[in-house]
């Protein structure tokens, strides 16, 4: 199942795809998953989480204007570029999402 959530007053969009749907739609997800969130007014950070394997979550992060998502990814053991970064984790989905929201809020606060 794919679900999209908004947090932090619309500054953070987070999408999640479970393992079953990831396997079924992997090609589509890999090529155009972020497209539908591009240009959403007020959005700064987009996070895409797929359960690539049972219990293994791949997270991709994108920013529009000012947040350095490489710093966010680094907090979770990953890396990347200022506007595009990512990481892989075996953390629980619930804890991962909670941690991502907190980390994104901190980065947004640092950019003020």
C-alpha positions in Angstrom: 0.0 0.0 0.0 1.2 3.5 -0.8 0.3 6.2 1.6 1.4 9.9 1.7 1.4 12.0 4.8 2.0 15.6 5.4 3.7 17.0 8.6 5.2 20.1 9.9 2.6 22.4 8.4 3.0 21.0 4.9 6.7 21.5 4.9 7.3 17.7 5.0 5.7 15.2 2.7 6.4 11.5 3.5 5.3 8.6 1.3 5.5 5.0 2.3 5.2 1.9 0.0 5.0 -1.6 1.7 7.0 -4.6 0.5 4.1 -6.2 -1.5 3.4 -3.1 -3.6 7.1 -2.2 -3.9 7.7 -5.6 -5.6 4.7 -5.2 -7.8 5.4 -1.6 -9.0 9.1 -1.3 -8.5 9.9 0.1 -12.0 7.2 2.8 -11.7 8.2 3.7 -8.2 11.9 4.0 -9.1 11.3 6.3 -12.1 8.5 8.7 -11.2 7.5 8.4 -7.6 8.6 11.9 -6.5 7.0 13.6 -9.6 3.6 13.9 -8.1 5.0 15.8 -5.0 7.1 18.2 -7.0 5.8 21.7 -7.0 3.4 21.3 -4.1 3.2 24.8 -2.7 4.8 25.2 0.7 6.6 21.8 0.6 10.3 21.8 1.4 11.2 18.2 2.2 10.0 15.0 0.5 10.7 11.6 1.9 10.0 8.4 0.1 10.2 5.1 2.1 9.9 1.7 0.5 10.1 -1.6 2.3 12.4 -3.1 -0.3 12.7 -6.3 1.7 10.7 -7.4 4.7 11.9 -5.2 7.6 14.4 -3.3 5.4 13.5 0.3 4.5 15.1 2.4 1.8 14.6 6.1 2.4 15.1 8.8 -0.3 15.0 12.5 0.6 14.6 15.5 -1.6 14.4 19.2 -0.8 13.1 22.1 -2.8 15.0 25.3 -1.7 17.0 25.4 1.5 17.2 22.2 3.6 20.3 20.2 3.2 18.9 16.6 3.0 22.4 15.2 3.0 22.7 16.3 6.6 19.4 14.5 7.4 20.6 11.3 5.7 23.9 11.4 7.5 22.0 11.3 10.8 20.6 7.9 9.7 23.9 6.5 8.4 23.4 7.6 4.8 24.5 10.4 2.6 24.1 12.2 -0.7 23.8 15.7 -2.0 22.3 18.9 -0.7 19.0 18.4 -2.5 19.0 14.6 -2.9 20.1 12.0 -0.4 19.2 8.7 1.2 19.8 5.8 3.6 18.7 2.3 4.4 17.6 1.1 7.8 16.2 -1.9 9.6 14.5 0.3 12.2 10.8 -0.2 12.8 8.5 1.8 10.5 6.8 3.6 13.4 10.2 4.6 15.0 11.6 5.5 11.6 8.8 7.9 10.7 8.9 9.5 14.2 12.6 10.0 14.0 12.4 11.4 10.5 9.8 14.0 11.6 11.9 15.1 14.5 15.1 15.3 12.3 13.2 17.3 9.6 11.8 19.7 12.2 15.4 20.3 13.5 16.7 21.0 10.0 13.8 23.3 9.2 14.5 25.2 12.5 18.2 25.4 11.7 17.3 27.1 8.4 15.3 29.9 9.9 
